[in-house]
Amino acid sequence: MTGDGTRVVRAGLPEPAAFEPTHPGPVFAAHFHLPGDAVGPYTYGRESNPTWTLLEQAISDLESPGEAARSIVFASGMAAISAALFSQLRAGDAVVLPNDGYQLLPAVRTRLESYGIEVRTAPTAQDAQLDVLDGARLLWIETPSNPGLDVCDIRRLADAAHAQGALVAVDNTLATPLGQRPLELGADLSVASGTKALTGHGDVLLGYVSTRDAALADSVRLWRKTIGAIPGPMESWLAHRSLATLALRVRQQAAGALALAQALADRPEITGLRHPGLPSDPSHQLALRQMRAGIFGCVVSFTLPDKAHAERFLAALTLVDDATSFGGVRSTAERRGRWGGDAVAEGFIRFSVGVEEPADLVADVLRALDSAARPA
């Protein structure tokens, strides 16, 4: 089996054909020629598209290189999350969600409950979702969690859920398939926002669901067709194009994130420093066993004394954009409490490390912290 860096360069590409591009351009089509009663792979633009096909095969190659899988791409990460949940759950079912996951999960909970679905929640850390699993139809895991960066044991949770007949879905956005492969750890569905590190340039909205189960894939694909949450061909092509540098990007980001976390460890104004790669992090030992090749993600989180202190810090940065999202080639940081929806302090910072030289980034952050400690 080839290495990740080789795989990402060629994932999903068609067989070489004389005088054809090595990576075919986007196909813009609402409908396709359908002669007679012939049945082909492409009929209507909401159902399928050749550009999606290549991207979906590429994602499958990365999420499950050792066993056949099917992937379905969506217009956004939330479209993928919604499809994974709503295609499988019915009135009277119970679902277990993390109570410290992505900030729109509470809105998803409200919608699920309005459809007569019981929603239970528990923290990501210490596999606490096990305590509320009895009788559930589906277990939703987010590891590392966003923005708190707790890690749970996918294999342990998946085994327990399957023993009770429950499906397991894992939000793999932060780790990427190079940092973690949920399907290899027992999950039925691996779900992610491709908007983040997968595409990595902050210019594409995308989501996907991957599974090794053909029936699950069909149900998710039917949901996409029914709801119409399809990606555009240009977005799909850009996403596939970006995959070629995924290994380079996530390795550089992981190295930079660890360097930043280490530099912040002794800062007296910082509390609650989290990054799974730090040996002192509560999730480190589990992350070592579960995450791949030392890729612990690009996000570092920490808390400054208050809102004003955090805003002075963000304003003093010169190499870092004050922006939401994470996983891009340019570092970003935000005071997460400005959006609501996350149980974090007003001074909580979610910092996404880009591909800048770690030494340059660390120097900029330390200078900004020094500046922020001296209020005007």
DABELHU-V363265 format. One record per backbone hydrogen bond with DSSP energy under -1.0 kcal/mol. CO is the residue of the C=O (numbers start at 0). NH is the residue of the N-H. E is the energy in kcal/mol with one decimal. If there is no record, write none. Layout:
co=CO nh=NH e=E
co=CO nh=NH e=E
This chain:
co=2 nh=6 e=-2.7
co=3 nh=7 e=-2.6
co=5 nh=9 e=-1.1
co=6 nh=10 e=-1.5
co=9 nh=12 e=-1.8
co=16 nh=19 e=-2.2
co=29 nh=44 e=-3.3
co=34 nh=37 e=-1.9
co=42 nh=31 e=-1.4
co=43 nh=46 e=-1.8
co=43 nh=47 e=-1.8
co=48 nh=52 e=-2.2
co=49 nh=53 e=-1.6
co=50 nh=54 e=-1.7
co=51 nh=55 e=-3.5
co=52 nh=56 e=-2.2
co=53 nh=57 e=-2.1
co=54 nh=58 e=-2.6
co=55 nh=59 e=-2.2
co=56 nh=60 e=-2.2
co=57 nh=61 e=-1.4
co=58 nh=62 e=-2.9
co=59 nh=63 e=-2.3
co=69 nh=210 e=-2.4
co=71 nh=208 e=-2.0
co=73 nh=206 e=-1.6
co=75 nh=79 e=-1.6
co=76 nh=80 e=-2.6
co=77 nh=81 e=-2.7
co=78 nh=82 e=-2.1
co=79 nh=83 e=-2.4
co=80 nh=84 e=-2.0
co=81 nh=85 e=-3.0
co=82 nh=86 e=-1.8
co=84 nh=87 e=-1.0
co=84 nh=88 e=-1.7
co=89 nh=92 e=-2.5
co=92 nh=117 e=-2.7
co=93 nh=136 e=-3.4
co=93 nh=137 e=-1.3
co=94 nh=119 e=-2.8
co=95 nh=139 e=-3.1
co=96 nh=121 e=-1.3
co=101 nh=104 e=-2.3
co=103 nh=107 e=-2.0
co=104 nh=108 e=-2.8
co=105 nh=109 e=-2.1
co=106 nh=110 e=-1.8
co=107 nh=111 e=-2.9
co=108 nh=112 e=-2.8
co=109 nh=113 e=-1.7
co=111 nh=114 e=-1.0
co=111 nh=116 e=-1.9
co=112 nh=115 e=-1.7
co=115 nh=91 e=-3.0
co=117 nh=94 e=-2.7
co=119 nh=96 e=-3.0
co=121 nh=98 e=-1.7
co=123 nh=126 e=-1.1
co=124 nh=127 e=-1.5
co=126 nh=129 e=-2.0
co=127 nh=130 e=-1.6
co=128 nh=131 e=-1.3
co=129 nh=132 e=-1.2
co=132 nh=135 e=-2.4
co=136 nh=166 e=-2.6
co=137 nh=95 e=-2.3
co=138 nh=168 e=-2.7
co=140 nh=170 e=-3.3
co=144 nh=148 e=-2.1
co=149 nh=144 e=-2.5
co=152 nh=156 e=-2.4
co=153 nh=157 e=-3.1
co=154 nh=158 e=-2.5
co=155 nh=159 e=-2.0
co=156 nh=160 e=-2.5
co=157 nh=161 e=-2.8
co=158 nh=162 e=-1.8
co=160 nh=163 e=-1.1
co=160 nh=165 e=-2.7
co=161 nh=164 e=-1.5
co=166 nh=138 e=-2.8
co=167 nh=187 e=-1.9
co=167 nh=188 e=-2.0
co=168 nh=140 e=-3.0
co=169 nh=190 e=-3.0
co=170 nh=142 e=-1.0
co=171 nh=175 e=-2.3
co=175 nh=178 e=-1.2
co=175 nh=179 e=-1.6
co=178 nh=291 e=-2.9
co=181 nh=186 e=-2.4
co=188 nh=169 e=-2.4
co=189 nh=209 e=-2.8
co=190 nh=171 e=-3.3
co=191 nh=207 e=-2.1
co=192 nh=195 e=-1.1
co=193 nh=198 e=-1.3
co=195 nh=199 e=-2.8
co=199 nh=328 e=-1.9
co=205 nh=193 e=-1.2
co=205 nh=194 e=-1.3
co=206 nh=73 e=-3.3
co=207 nh=191 e=-2.1
co=208 nh=71 e=-2.5
co=209 nh=189 e=-2.5
co=210 nh=69 e=-3.4
co=212 nh=216 e=-2.4
co=213 nh=217 e=-2.3
co=214 nh=218 e=-2.1
co=215 nh=219 e=-2.3
co=216 nh=220 e=-2.7
co=217 nh=221 e=-2.3
co=218 nh=222 e=-1.7
co=219 nh=223 e=-2.1
co=220 nh=224 e=-2.3
co=221 nh=225 e=-2.5
co=222 nh=226 e=-2.9
co=223 nh=227 e=-2.7
co=227 nh=229 e=-2.0
co=228 nh=74 e=-1.5
co=231 nh=235 e=-2.3
co=232 nh=236 e=-2.4
co=233 nh=237 e=-2.7
co=234 nh=238 e=-2.5
co=235 nh=239 e=-2.3
co=236 nh=240 e=-2.8
co=237 nh=241 e=-2.2
co=238 nh=242 e=-1.2
co=241 nh=244 e=-1.5
co=242 nh=245 e=-2.0
co=244 nh=248 e=-2.7
co=245 nh=249 e=-3.0
co=246 nh=250 e=-1.8
co=247 nh=251 e=-1.8
co=248 nh=252 e=-2.8
co=249 nh=253 e=-2.4
co=250 nh=254 e=-2.2
co=251 nh=255 e=-2.3
co=252 nh=256 e=-2.9
co=253 nh=257 e=-2.2
co=254 nh=258 e=-2.1
co=255 nh=259 e=-2.5
co=256 nh=260 e=-2.6
co=257 nh=261 e=-2.5
co=258 nh=262 e=-1.9
co=259 nh=263 e=-1.8
co=263 nh=266 e=-1.7
co=266 nh=269 e=-1.3
co=270 nh=302 e=-2.7
co=273 nh=300 e=-2.0
co=274 nh=277 e=-2.0
co=277 nh=280 e=-1.9
co=280 nh=283 e=-1.9
co=282 nh=286 e=-2.7
co=283 nh=287 e=-2.6
co=284 nh=288 e=-1.4
co=285 nh=289 e=-2.3
co=286 nh=290 e=-2.7
co=291 nh=294 e=-2.5
co=297 nh=352 e=-3.0
co=299 nh=350 e=-2.8
co=300 nh=273 e=-2.8
co=301 nh=348 e=-3.8
co=302 nh=270 e=-2.2
co=305 nh=309 e=-2.2
co=306 nh=310 e=-2.4
co=307 nh=311 e=-2.2
co=308 nh=312 e=-2.1
co=309 nh=313 e=-2.4
co=310 nh=314 e=-2.1
co=311 nh=315 e=-1.4
co=320 nh=322 e=-1.3
co=320 nh=332 e=-2.3
co=328 nh=354 e=-2.9
co=330 nh=320 e=-2.6
co=331 nh=351 e=-3.2
co=333 nh=335 e=-1.1
co=333 nh=349 e=-2.2
co=334 nh=337 e=-1.9
co=335 nh=338 e=-1.5
co=341 nh=343 e=-2.0
co=344 nh=347 e=-1.8
co=346 nh=303 e=-2.5
co=347 nh=335 e=-1.3
co=348 nh=301 e=-1.9
co=349 nh=333 e=-1.5
co=350 nh=299 e=-2.8
co=351 nh=331 e=-2.0
co=356 nh=360 e=-2.2
co=357 nh=361 e=-2.9
co=358 nh=362 e=-2.1
co=359 nh=363 e=-2.0
co=360 nh=364 e=-2.4
co=361 nh=365 e=-2.7
co=362 nh=366 e=-2.2
co=363 nh=367 e=-2.2
co=364 nh=368 e=-2.4
co=365 nh=369 e=-2.3
co=366 nh=370 e=-2.3
co=367 nh=371 e=-2.6
co=368 nh=372 e=-1.4
co=370 nh=373 e=-1.6
